[in-house]
Amino acid sequence: MQTAYRSLALHGAGQGFALRGETADDRPFLERLFVSIRIGELDPTGWPEEAKRAFLAQQFAFQTHHYAAAYADADFGILVQGDVPIGRLYLLRTAGDVRVVDVSLVPEWRGRGLGTALIRAVQAEAADEGKTVSLAVDMTNPAQILYRRLGFVEVGMQGPAWSMVWHPDPKHAKLTAGPQYPA
């Protein structure tokens, strides 16, 4: 993973939220985060818990390798509250687009407005630079509702995922990052 990290302006940073660059020491946290997101998908398999976790550890390794290879120039960020990691935000910035490669939060921070605030911060940065924001979201992922609410539109499919894009308002003066992060 890239050691340099271009941060994102976070409103509410006074509440202890910050983004920092990912390090090798983050791997155990990132694997736990990955498992927390995907474990429910394996419930219908009837597999024992150990088999589910072993499978997901392998899938995490594959995803980590894929991200490093396919998004070598991306900023791999860890969202922290104080010193405690609570999520990740991976962004690939190009001349005309900010690609949200991954945004994930630990279970206790989901559904509290933090994901909305992160995406709005990405949109604010992109709008300031006259760029679009793109992402892919699994068709069964409830996050697609959030993305649509924030102005993303479907532009195609990538396997089982929607390709979505957000375009800044052409009359953009300065988009705010939205509400403050929850306490």
VMD Tcl script that draws the C-alpha trace (Angstrom):
set ca {
  {0.00 0.00 0.00}
  {1.03 3.57 -0.62}
  {2.69 5.29 2.31}
  {1.85 8.84 1.22}
  {-1.71 9.79 2.01}
  {-3.69 12.76 0.77}
  {-6.23 13.45 3.47}
  {-9.78 14.66 3.12}
  {-11.26 17.71 4.83}
  {-13.37 16.27 7.63}
  {-15.96 18.43 9.31}
  {-16.38 17.43 12.92}
  {-12.69 16.65 13.34}
  {-12.96 18.44 16.68}
  {-15.00 15.45 17.83}
  {-11.93 13.29 17.41}
  {-12.52 12.00 13.86}
  {-9.62 11.95 11.46}
  {-8.35 10.09 8.42}
  {-4.79 8.85 8.37}
  {-2.82 6.73 5.97}
  {-3.05 2.98 6.28}
  {-0.02 1.10 7.63}
  {0.95 -2.57 7.86}
  {-0.06 -2.44 11.54}
  {-3.68 -1.89 10.42}
  {-3.99 -5.34 8.84}
  {-5.61 -7.07 11.87}
  {-8.17 -4.26 12.17}
  {-8.87 -4.31 8.43}
  {-9.43 -8.07 8.45}
  {-11.86 -7.77 11.41}
  {-13.66 -4.97 9.55}
  {-13.90 -7.08 6.40}
  {-15.25 -10.07 8.34}
  {-17.83 -7.87 10.10}
  {-19.15 -6.73 6.73}
  {-19.24 -10.09 4.96}
  {-19.98 -12.69 7.67}
  {-23.76 -12.37 7.33}
  {-23.56 -13.32 3.66}
  {-22.35 -16.78 4.70}
  {-25.19 -17.54 7.10}
  {-27.17 -19.48 4.45}
  {-24.20 -21.81 3.88}
  {-24.61 -23.57 7.22}
  {-20.82 -23.64 7.53}
  {-19.30 -23.81 11.00}
  {-18.09 -20.46 12.33}
  {-14.42 -21.47 11.93}
  {-14.96 -22.32 8.25}
  {-16.70 -18.98 7.63}
  {-13.85 -17.06 9.24}
  {-11.17 -19.03 7.36}
  {-12.96 -18.40 4.06}
  {-13.33 -14.69 4.83}
  {-9.66 -14.41 5.83}
  {-8.79 -15.78 2.40}
  {-11.23 -13.41 0.68}
  {-9.73 -10.49 2.63}
  {-6.26 -11.45 1.41}
  {-7.53 -11.60 -2.19}
  {-9.23 -8.20 -1.85}
  {-6.13 -6.63 -0.29}
  {-3.97 -7.93 -3.13}
  {-6.49 -6.75 -5.75}
  {-6.73 -3.25 -4.27}
  {-2.94 -2.91 -4.10}
  {-2.57 -4.00 -7.73}
  {-5.58 -2.32 -9.32}
  {-5.47 0.90 -7.30}
  {-1.75 1.34 -6.69}
  {-2.08 5.14 -6.81}
  {-5.04 5.29 -4.41}
  {-5.06 6.84 -0.98}
  {-5.76 4.08 1.54}
  {-7.18 5.84 4.58}
  {-8.09 4.65 8.04}
  {-10.86 6.54 9.81}
  {-10.11 6.96 13.48}
  {-11.87 8.45 16.45}
  {-9.01 9.49 18.67}
  {-6.57 6.64 18.26}
  {-9.22 3.96 17.67}
  {-9.71 2.78 14.07}
  {-13.40 2.69 13.14}
  {-13.39 2.42 9.34}
  {-11.61 2.80 6.08}
  {-11.92 5.08 3.08}
  {-9.99 4.26 -0.07}
  {-9.98 6.92 -2.78}
  {-8.41 6.99 -6.23}
  {-8.08 10.57 -7.43}
  {-7.63 11.11 -11.16}
  {-7.72 14.22 -13.34}
  {-11.50 14.23 -13.66}
  {-12.83 11.85 -11.01}
  {-12.57 10.76 -7.40}
  {-13.22 7.02 -7.25}
  {-14.54 5.65 -3.96}
  {-12.79 2.30 -4.01}
  {-14.04 1.30 -0.56}
  {-15.82 2.86 2.38}
  {-16.48 0.66 5.40}
  {-17.31 1.23 9.05}
  {-17.25 -1.04 12.09}
  {-20.73 -2.23 13.11}
  {-21.15 0.17 16.04}
  {-20.67 3.18 13.74}
  {-22.99 2.07 10.94}
  {-26.33 3.83 10.58}
  {-25.24 6.89 12.56}
  {-24.61 9.32 9.70}
  {-20.87 8.89 9.50}
  {-20.95 7.22 6.06}
  {-23.11 10.07 4.76}
  {-20.65 12.61 6.15}
  {-17.69 10.82 4.56}
  {-19.31 10.67 1.13}
  {-20.36 14.32 1.38}
  {-16.78 15.24 2.22}
  {-15.62 13.37 -0.90}
  {-18.29 15.15 -2.95}
  {-17.20 18.52 -1.55}
  {-13.59 17.90 -2.51}
  {-14.58 16.69 -5.98}
  {-16.90 19.64 -6.55}
  {-14.19 22.09 -5.52}
  {-11.95 20.52 -8.17}
  {-14.68 20.16 -10.83}
  {-14.55 16.36 -10.69}
  {-17.13 13.59 -10.63}
  {-17.30 10.94 -7.90}
  {-17.66 7.33 -8.99}
  {-18.12 4.04 -7.18}
  {-19.43 0.52 -7.53}
  {-21.96 -0.92 -5.10}
  {-23.30 -4.44 -4.92}
  {-26.91 -4.56 -6.09}
  {-27.93 -6.11 -2.77}
  {-26.04 -3.61 -0.60}
  {-28.34 -1.24 1.28}
  {-25.70 1.51 0.85}
  {-27.03 2.04 -2.68}
  {-30.00 3.83 -1.08}
  {-27.59 6.27 0.57}
  {-25.73 6.84 -2.70}
  {-28.93 7.56 -4.60}
  {-30.04 9.95 -1.85}
  {-26.72 11.77 -2.23}
  {-27.24 12.20 -5.98}
  {-25.42 9.21 -7.48}
  {-26.96 7.70 -10.61}
  {-26.48 4.27 -12.15}
  {-24.40 4.31 -15.31}
  {-23.83 0.60 -15.80}
  {-23.11 -2.73 -14.21}
  {-19.88 -4.44 -13.12}
  {-20.80 -8.05 -12.44}
  {-23.20 -8.00 -9.46}
  {-22.59 -4.28 -8.78}
  {-23.99 -1.01 -10.02}
  {-21.51 1.50 -11.41}
  {-22.65 4.86 -10.07}
  {-21.52 8.44 -10.68}
  {-22.20 11.75 -9.01}
  {-21.77 14.98 -10.96}
  {-21.20 18.29 -9.18}
  {-23.64 21.10 -9.77}
  {-22.20 23.14 -12.63}
  {-23.01 26.27 -10.66}
  {-21.07 24.93 -7.67}
  {-19.65 27.64 -5.49}
  {-18.56 25.54 -2.53}
  {-20.36 22.38 -1.51}
  {-20.31 21.85 2.22}
  {-19.53 18.44 3.61}
  {-22.95 18.31 5.26}
  {-23.80 17.77 8.87}
  {-21.24 17.36 11.61}
  {-20.25 13.81 12.51}
  {-22.29 12.23 15.27}
  {-20.83 12.37 18.77}
}
mol new
graphics top color blue
foreach p $ca { graphics top sphere $p radius 0.5 }
foreach p [lrange $ca 0 end-1] q [lrange $ca 1 end] { graphics top cylinder $p $q radius 0.2 }
display resetview
